[in-house]
Amino acid sequence: MKYFISKATLILSSVLLLASQANAASPITLVVPFSTGASNDSIARVIAPLLSDKLKRPVIVENRAGAAGVIGSNYVAKAPNDGSTLLLTSSTFVTTAATQPSLPYDPIKSFTPVAMIGQGPLVIAVPAQKPYASLPDVMNKARMSPGAVNYGSSGIGSLAHLATTLMEDSADVKMTHVPYKGAANAAADLAGERLDIMLANYSSLAPLLPTGKVKLLATTAPGVHPAFPDLPPASQTLPGYDVDIWVGIFAPAGTSPEFIETLNEALNEISQSKQLARLLEMDGTVPSAMSSEEFAQRVSGDLERWKKLADQHQIQAN
């Protein structure tokens, strides 16, 4: 028996093969929804060449900053789900979704979580000259004089704002929130003794520690954190209190499960690399290795947690 293959079939097969080969070598754009030089941007620029080496495809970092990460996230949500566009973002992804009344995308349905790169606690700091030797000292002052203790954050609806609100609930105290445009501005006022307390990622406060104007009291980790062995966890004062900040990578919804799995394996290996570990350690971030399904559960759980808190306290980002 003879088999005949039409000329049209041969042409179509060739086109499909060429398209597949072209896609395999086409660049991947890794979108960072924050400005150049920010911590997420620095992490992306370490990951990009490592991921490129593993996938044998160019990986280009592109910054699309603005609106607390919404502009860049929306760009990826609307991008083709062919594996050519990814999003590297942080816990801001869920706090923004929890506190903004409307978004141009669905934080759950518009994305496929790929991998968590790392996670770490916030640190709790006070002015060195204030009479606070421990976190209980601050909470006792807040309990005795409701509203007299003020705290700074990087803005309404930020992780620091929500984490401190959760702290107030856990301690049954009321403090006064002073929102700033960015953690650096809040940290400067903390050093100037215009604030009583501040929760932030370590890198926001690290430049001030050598000046002796700011001191760290605790972390928001559930236990003693390996990056901060001399700091007690806030949970010693507030049982069950636990807040961390994570960095992770997302793809547009509908991206091939096979490609998501390939990315997840590659990124889990990269998260353990020495090149990335050195950068993560600067902020007390611990590399993570979890499946895309586990990361999706974490994202969904965090969104539910912060949405409940934001609704309870009527916190709405500008």
N, C-alpha and C positions, 0 to 999 in steps of 0.2 A: 504494500500500500504506500502511495506517495502522499506526502503532506505538502501543501502549497501555502506559502505565506505571502499575503498580498503586499504590494509595495507600500500601501498606506499604513499597514500594520508595522512594517519595518521602520518607517519614518516616525510613527508615533512612539515606538519603543525607544528609538534613538533620542527623541526629544525628552522623554521621561527620564532616561538615564542621565542625559546631560543636565537636566534640571536638578536631579537628585545630587549629582556631583557638585554642581554649582552651589546648592544650598549647604552642602556639607562643609564647603570652604568659605562661605560668605561670612562677613563680619557679624559679630554679636555686639549690640549696643547695650552697655550696662548703665542704666540711667540712675543718677543720684539726685534725689529731689531737694538737695541742699546745696549751698554755695561751695565753691572751690576752697579747699583748705579746712573745711569742717571735718570732724572726726569720721563721719561716714564716707566722705570723699577720700580721705587718706586710706581707709580700709579698702575701698573699691580699687584704688590705684595699685595696691599690693596684690589684690586678688586677680585683677585683669590679666597680667602676663602669666600667672600660674594657671589660670583657667584656660587661657589660649594654648598653653603648652599641652594641657591634658586633652583638649578637644580638637587640637590641630586646626583651630579657626582663630582669626583675629578677634580680639575683644577690646572694644573701645569704650572708655568712660565718657559719659556725657552728663553735664550738670544742667538740670532744669529746676532751678530753685524758685520758691515763692509759695505764699499761702500755707505755711506750716507743712510743706510737703505735698500739698494737693495738686499743684501744677505738674510736677514730675510723675506723681502716681497716676494722674488722669491720662497723661501721655502714654504710659505703659498699658493702662486698662484698655485704651482704644487702639493699641498697636496690633498688627497681625500676630496671630498665635502660632507662628511658624518657627519659634525659637530664636528669632533674630533680635528680640528686645526683651531685656530683663530689668527688674527694679531692685536696687539695693537700698534698704531703708532701715529704720529703727522702730522702737516702741511708739514713736510719734505717730506711726501709721495708724495704730489703734486708738491712741488718745485723741487724735484729730477726729477720727470717725465717731468717737464717743461724745465729743463736745461741740461738733459743728452741726447745725440744724439740717443742712442739706449739702450733699456732695454730688459731683458729676459722675460718680461711679459707686458701685456697691463694694464695700471693703471685703466682703466674703465672696460674692458671686462673680465679681469681675476679675478675680485673680486666682492663681494656683500657687500656694506657698511651696517653695522649692526646698530651702534648707536654712536652718539657723546657723549663723557663723559663730556667734558667741553671745554670752550674757554675763552681766555683773551687777552689783548693787550700786545704789546711790550712797554717797557719804553725807553725814549730818555734821554741819559746821556752825560755829558761833564765833563772835569776835573774841579775841584772846583776852581783852581787857574787861569783858563782861563777867559777872560773878557766877558763871556756869561751869562747874567742874564735870558735870555728867548730864546725860539726857534727862534723868529724873529731876535734876535741878530746874531745867527749862519747863518741864511739864508741871512741876509743883508751882512755879511762878504763874504759869498760865491758868492753873486751877484756882489759885488764890485771887488772881486779878484778871478776870475774863476780858479779852481784847487788848490787854496791856502789852502782851508779847507779840511782836510783829515778825513776819517771815517773808522772804523774797522768793520769787520764782522767775523763770524765763518767759512767763506770760500766762494769761488766763487759759485754762484748759491744757496746759503743759503737763508732762508727767510729774514734774516737781510739785506743781499745784495740786494735782490729784493725790499724789503720794502724801503730801502734808495734810490734806483734808482727811485722808484715811487715818493718818496719825492722830489728828484731833478726835476723830470718832473713837479710835481705839483707846485713847487716854481720857475721853470724856472731858475735853477742854475746848475752849474757844480762843483762837489767835486771830490776828489781823493780817490779811493777805495784802502784800504790796507787789503787784505784777510789774515786770520790766520787759523791755524789748531785748531779750537775750540774757543768758546766764552771766555773761561777763559784767554787765552793768549791775546786776544784783550782787555779784561777788564783790565788786568795788565798794558798794554801799555797806556790805557786811563788814569789810575791812575797816570802813570808816565809822563803824559802830552805829550806823543808822538803821540797822536791822538787828534782830536778836538771834535769828536762826535761819538756816538755809539748807535745803536738800538739793544736791546736784551731783552730776557725774564728776568723778575725781579730777579729770583734766580741766574742768572749769575753775577749780579751786587750787590746783597744784601750784600755779605761779605765785599765789599769795602766801603759801605756807612758809617759804624761807624768810619772809618779812617779819614773821612773828605776830602779825596782826590778826591772823585767823587760826583757829585750832579745830581739829576734828574730834568729835565726841563718840560717834558710833557709825555703823553702816545699816542699810536696810535689808541686809541678807538675813536668812532665817537662823543662821548660826555664825560662828566665827569664820570669816572669809579668808582663804589662803593669801589673797593679795593684801589684806589688812589684818594681820594676825594680832596686832596690838589694840585693835578697836573692838569693843563689844557689839554684838548685834542689838538693834533696837528691840528685838523680840524678848530680850531679858527684862526690859521694862514694860513692854507691850506684848504679851503673849499672843502668838499667831500673826504678828505683823511681819509682812514679807513683801518687798517690792524690788524688782530688778528691771534693768533696761537691756534689751536685746537688739542685735543687728541680724538681719536676714535678707534673703533674696526671694523675689516673687517673679512669676511669669504671667502673661495674660491668660485668662480662663480659656480652656479648650486646647491648650498646648498639649502635644502628644505625651501620653503617660510614659512612653518609652524614653522620650527625651528628658522628661522631668526626672526619671530614675537615673539616667546617665549624669545629669547635672548634679543631682543629690549626692551620688557617690563621689563625683569629682570635688564638690565643695566640702563634703565631710573630710576628705583627705587634706584639702587645702587649709581647712580650719585648724588642723593639727600641725601645720608646717611651721618651721622655725621663723620664716620670714614674717608670717602673720602674727605668730605668738608674741614676738617682740613688740609689735604695735598694740596688740590687744592688752598686753600687760601694763602698758602706760596708763590705762584707764581702769585697771582692775577687772578686766573682762576675761572670762574663762572660755576657751574654745568649746563649741558644742558639736555633737554629732548625733543627729536624729533623723528619722525618716521624714519624707515630705508629709506623710499623714500625721505624724506626731507634731510637726511644726504647725500644720493646719489646725490641729486641736488646741495648741497653745494660743494661736492668734485668735481663734474663736472664743476661747475662755477669757483671754485678756480683754477683748472687746466687750464681752458681757459684763465683766467685773467693773470696768471703768464707766460703761454706759449706765449701769445701775447707780454708781456713786454720783455721776454727773447729774442724773435725773433727780436723785434724792436731794442734792444741794443746789439744784438749778444752775449748774455751771455750764455756760455757753461761751465758746470761744468767739472772739470778734471776727 
